[in-house]
Amino acid sequence: MDGQPPASRDRGKAAATISNAIAGLHRSHYGRGARRTRTVMGADYVICFLEDVYTPVERTLIDAGRFDTVRETRNAFQDTMREAFSAAVEEAVGRKVIGFLSQVHVDPDLSIETFILEPDGKPQTAAEG
């Protein structure tokens, strides 16, 4: 069909589903979504990169030297949304999320959501890392 093995297509579909879900949660709660969202998956982790994430209010605070305030608010939001974000990933990959880490950065303007998955019991190859 598209030259990719079925497992690769399934993984790509799961990554796209996760990107859309995480971006949608951001959009529904912040009033805007990221300009670009990309998800990468390893054997036991999922990392979602969101670019151009700040609202106009946050951008005003950042420009005024108040990024710490923005980071603190974003961290509180991430803690609050932990279950919803994790549920979206669990649904897409069919595995339990056992760890969630989130970080925002100002230059470049991005957010990273990292999900650690419960081991699935399958042997890993070095390439799956």
ZAGU-281152 format. One record per residue (C-alpha): residue in three letters; residue number from 1; x, y, z. Coordinates in nm, 4 decimals, decimal comma. Layout:
<atoms>
<res->ALA | n->NUM | c1->X | c2->Y | c3->Z>
...
</atoms>
This chain:
<atoms>
<res->MET | n->1 | c1->0,0000 | c2->0,0000 | c3->0,0000>
<res->ASP | n->2 | c1->0,2175 | c2->0,2833 | c3->0,1238>
<res->GLY | n->3 | c1->0,5429 | c2->0,0880 | c3->0,1530>
<res->GLN | n->4 | c1->0,5443 | c2->0,0946 | c3->0,5340>
<res->PRO | n->5 | c1->0,5143 | c2->-0,2238 | c3->0,7410>
<res->PRO | n->6 | c1->0,1822 | c2->-0,2546 | c3->0,9317>
<res->ALA | n->7 | c1->0,3476 | c2->-0,1939 | c3->1,2719>
<res->SER | n->8 | c1->0,4988 | c2->0,1303 | c3->1,1441>
<res->ARG | n->9 | c1->0,1611 | c2->0,2478 | c3->1,0084>
<res->ASP | n->10 | c1->-0,0062 | c2->0,1620 | c3->1,3418>
<res->ARG | n->11 | c1->0,2625 | c2->0,3529 | c3->1,5310>
<res->GLY | n->12 | c1->0,2246 | c2->0,6515 | c3->1,2971>
<res->LYS | n->13 | c1->-0,1520 | c2->0,6462 | c3->1,3437>
<res->ALA | n->14 | c1->-0,1130 | c2->0,6331 | c3->1,7231>
<res->ALA | n->15 | c1->0,1355 | c2->0,9237 | c3->1,7150>
<res->ALA | n->16 | c1->-0,1040 | c2->1,1335 | c3->1,5030>
<res->THR | n->17 | c1->-0,3924 | c2->1,0482 | c3->1,7371>
<res->ILE | n->18 | c1->-0,1858 | c2->1,1553 | c3->2,0389>
<res->SER | n->19 | c1->-0,0750 | c2->1,4804 | c3->1,8710>
<res->ASN | n->20 | c1->-0,4359 | c2->1,5664 | c3->1,7880>
<res->ALA | n->21 | c1->-0,5618 | c2->1,4789 | c3->2,1368>
<res->ILE | n->22 | c1->-0,2953 | c2->1,6742 | c3->2,3265>
<res->ALA | n->23 | c1->-0,3265 | c2->1,9743 | c3->2,0925>
<res->GLY | n->24 | c1->-0,7053 | c2->1,9582 | c3->2,1312>
<res->LEU | n->25 | c1->-0,6823 | c2->1,9600 | c3->2,5107>
<res->HIS | n->26 | c1->-0,4511 | c2->2,2616 | c3->2,4955>
<res->ARG | n->27 | c1->-0,6834 | c2->2,4386 | c3->2,2519>
<res->SER | n->28 | c1->-0,9949 | c2->2,3744 | c3->2,4588>
<res->HIS | n->29 | c1->-0,8354 | c2->2,4951 | c3->2,7830>
<res->TYR | n->30 | c1->-0,6048 | c2->2,7753 | c3->2,6632>
<res->GLY | n->31 | c1->-0,8289 | c2->2,9038 | c3->2,3853>
<res->ARG | n->32 | c1->-0,5641 | c2->2,8300 | c3->2,1226>
<res->GLY | n->33 | c1->-0,3563 | c2->2,5345 | c3->2,0212>
<res->ALA | n->34 | c1->0,0037 | c2->2,4951 | c3->1,9254>
<res->ARG | n->35 | c1->0,1063 | c2->2,5984 | c3->1,5747>
<res->ARG | n->36 | c1->0,2724 | c2->2,2594 | c3->1,5285>
<res->THR | n->37 | c1->0,2480 | c2->1,9361 | c3->1,7254>
<res->ARG | n->38 | c1->0,4693 | c2->1,6324 | c3->1,6733>
<res->THR | n->39 | c1->0,4741 | c2->1,3058 | c3->1,8670>
<res->VAL | n->40 | c1->0,7550 | c2->1,0508 | c3->1,8812>
<res->MET | n->41 | c1->0,7233 | c2->0,7095 | c3->2,0353>
<res->GLY | n->42 | c1->0,9728 | c2->0,4675 | c3->2,1814>
<res->ALA | n->43 | c1->0,9216 | c2->0,1242 | c3->2,3291>
<res->ASP | n->44 | c1->0,8155 | c2->0,2609 | c3->2,6692>
<res->TYR | n->45 | c1->0,7709 | c2->0,6340 | c3->2,6165>
<res->VAL | n->46 | c1->0,5786 | c2->0,8931 | c3->2,4169>
<res->ILE | n->47 | c1->0,7015 | c2->1,2499 | c3->2,3728>
<res->CYS | n->48 | c1->0,4760 | c2->1,5191 | c3->2,2344>
<res->PHE | n->49 | c1->0,6392 | c2->1,8424 | c3->2,1146>
<res->LEU | n->50 | c1->0,4153 | c2->2,1476 | c3->2,0850>
<res->GLU | n->51 | c1->0,5515 | c2->2,4599 | c3->1,9145>
<res->ASP | n->52 | c1->0,4245 | c2->2,8187 | c3->1,9384>
<res->VAL | n->53 | c1->0,2140 | c2->2,7512 | c3->2,2472>
<res->TYR | n->54 | c1->0,1813 | c2->3,0804 | c3->2,4320>
<res->THR | n->55 | c1->-0,1364 | c2->3,2853 | c3->2,4483>
<res->PRO | n->56 | c1->-0,1244 | c2->3,6631 | c3->2,3895>
<res->VAL | n->57 | c1->-0,1444 | c2->3,7224 | c3->2,7665>
<res->GLU | n->58 | c1->0,1454 | c2->3,4834 | c3->2,8288>
<res->ARG | n->59 | c1->0,3471 | c2->3,6426 | c3->2,5483>
<res->THR | n->60 | c1->0,2911 | c2->3,9851 | c3->2,7119>
<res->LEU | n->61 | c1->0,4181 | c2->3,8494 | c3->3,0453>
<res->ILE | n->62 | c1->0,7182 | c2->3,6855 | c3->2,8767>
<res->ASP | n->63 | c1->0,8045 | c2->4,0082 | c3->2,6933>
<res->ALA | n->64 | c1->0,7899 | c2->4,1895 | c3->3,0294>
<res->GLY | n->65 | c1->1,0427 | c2->3,9470 | c3->3,1801>
<res->ARG | n->66 | c1->0,7836 | c2->3,7407 | c3->3,3700>
<res->PHE | n->67 | c1->0,8444 | c2->3,3964 | c3->3,2183>
<res->ASP | n->68 | c1->0,8673 | c2->3,2453 | c3->3,5685>
<res->THR | n->69 | c1->0,5021 | c2->3,3427 | c3->3,6218>
<res->VAL | n->70 | c1->0,4021 | c2->3,1812 | c3->3,2926>
<res->ARG | n->71 | c1->0,6002 | c2->2,8654 | c3->3,3734>
<res->GLU | n->72 | c1->0,4424 | c2->2,8418 | c3->3,7190>
<res->THR | n->73 | c1->0,0905 | c2->2,8736 | c3->3,5745>
<res->ARG | n->74 | c1->0,1649 | c2->2,6234 | c3->3,2974>
<res->ASN | n->75 | c1->0,3087 | c2->2,3767 | c3->3,5516>
<res->ALA | n->76 | c1->-0,0077 | c2->2,4061 | c3->3,7621>
<res->PHE | n->77 | c1->-0,2162 | c2->2,3458 | c3->3,4497>
<res->GLN | n->78 | c1->-0,0114 | c2->2,0387 | c3->3,3558>
<res->ASP | n->79 | c1->-0,0494 | c2->1,8949 | c3->3,7062>
<res->THR | n->80 | c1->-0,4254 | c2->1,9531 | c3->3,6825>
<res->MET | n->81 | c1->-0,4485 | c2->1,7951 | c3->3,3360>
<res->ARG | n->82 | c1->-0,2231 | c2->1,4968 | c3->3,4118>
<res->GLU | n->83 | c1->-0,5119 | c2->1,2463 | c3->3,4124>
<res->ALA | n->84 | c1->-0,6746 | c2->1,3794 | c3->3,0942>
<res->PHE | n->85 | c1->-0,3432 | c2->1,3881 | c3->2,9047>
<res->SER | n->86 | c1->-0,2498 | c2->1,0401 | c3->3,0270>
<res->ALA | n->87 | c1->-0,5925 | c2->0,9002 | c3->2,9362>
<res->ALA | n->88 | c1->-0,5553 | c2->1,0292 | c3->2,5794>
<res->VAL | n->89 | c1->-0,2191 | c2->0,8545 | c3->2,5445>
<res->GLU | n->90 | c1->-0,3428 | c2->0,5328 | c3->2,7083>
<res->GLU | n->91 | c1->-0,6358 | c2->0,5174 | c3->2,4676>
<res->ALA | n->92 | c1->-0,4107 | c2->0,5675 | c3->2,1639>
<res->VAL | n->93 | c1->-0,1433 | c2->0,3136 | c3->2,2592>
<res->GLY | n->94 | c1->-0,3425 | c2->0,0655 | c3->2,4673>
<res->ARG | n->95 | c1->-0,0982 | c2->0,0816 | c3->2,7593>
<res->LYS | n->96 | c1->-0,0993 | c2->0,2461 | c3->3,1006>
<res->VAL | n->97 | c1->0,0924 | c2->0,5705 | c3->3,1551>
<res->ILE | n->98 | c1->0,3002 | c2->0,5356 | c3->3,4722>
<res->GLY | n->99 | c1->0,4821 | c2->0,8693 | c3->3,4538>
<res->PHE | n->100 | c1->0,4132 | c2->1,2144 | c3->3,3141>
<res->LEU | n->101 | c1->0,6626 | c2->1,4980 | c3->3,2813>
<res->SER | n->102 | c1->0,5956 | c2->1,8366 | c3->3,1274>
<res->GLN | n->103 | c1->0,8201 | c2->2,1287 | c3->3,0504>
<res->VAL | n->104 | c1->0,7832 | c2->2,4650 | c3->2,8798>
<res->HIS | n->105 | c1->1,0554 | c2->2,6660 | c3->2,7143>
<res->VAL | n->106 | c1->1,0576 | c2->3,0253 | c3->2,5966>
<res->ASP | n->107 | c1->1,3141 | c2->3,0500 | c3->2,3168>
<res->PRO | n->108 | c1->1,2205 | c2->2,8567 | c3->2,1155>
<res->ASP | n->109 | c1->0,8569 | c2->2,8733 | c3->2,2192>
<res->LEU | n->110 | c1->0,7654 | c2->2,5134 | c3->2,2963>
<res->SER | n->111 | c1->0,6175 | c2->2,2687 | c3->2,5387>
<res->ILE | n->112 | c1->0,7150 | c2->1,9047 | c3->2,5786>
<res->GLU | n->113 | c1->0,4824 | c2->1,6444 | c3->2,7249>
<res->THR | n->114 | c1->0,6564 | c2->1,3170 | c3->2,8117>
<res->PHE | n->115 | c1->0,4682 | c2->1,0003 | c3->2,9000>
<res->ILE | n->116 | c1->0,6374 | c2->0,6921 | c3->3,0445>
<res->LEU | n->117 | c1->0,4474 | c2->0,3739 | c3->2,9623>
<res->GLU | n->118 | c1->0,4127 | c2->0,0625 | c3->3,1726>
<res->PRO | n->119 | c1->0,6414 | c2->-0,2046 | c3->3,0241>
<res->ASP | n->120 | c1->0,4525 | c2->-0,4322 | c3->2,7882>
<res->GLY | n->121 | c1->0,6664 | c2->-0,7371 | c3->2,8630>
<res->LYS | n->122 | c1->0,7952 | c2->-0,7705 | c3->2,5062>
<res->PRO | n->123 | c1->1,1702 | c2->-0,7907 | c3->2,4493>
<res->GLN | n->124 | c1->1,3155 | c2->-0,4644 | c3->2,3142>
<res->THR | n->125 | c1->1,5648 | c2->-0,4161 | c3->2,0373>
<res->ALA | n->126 | c1->1,8265 | c2->-0,1401 | c3->2,0554>
<res->ALA | n->127 | c1->1,6412 | c2->0,0506 | c3->1,7788>
<res->GLU | n->128 | c1->1,3174 | c2->0,0610 | c3->1,9841>
<res->GLY | n->129 | c1->1,4909 | c2->0,2328 | c3->2,2785>
</atoms>
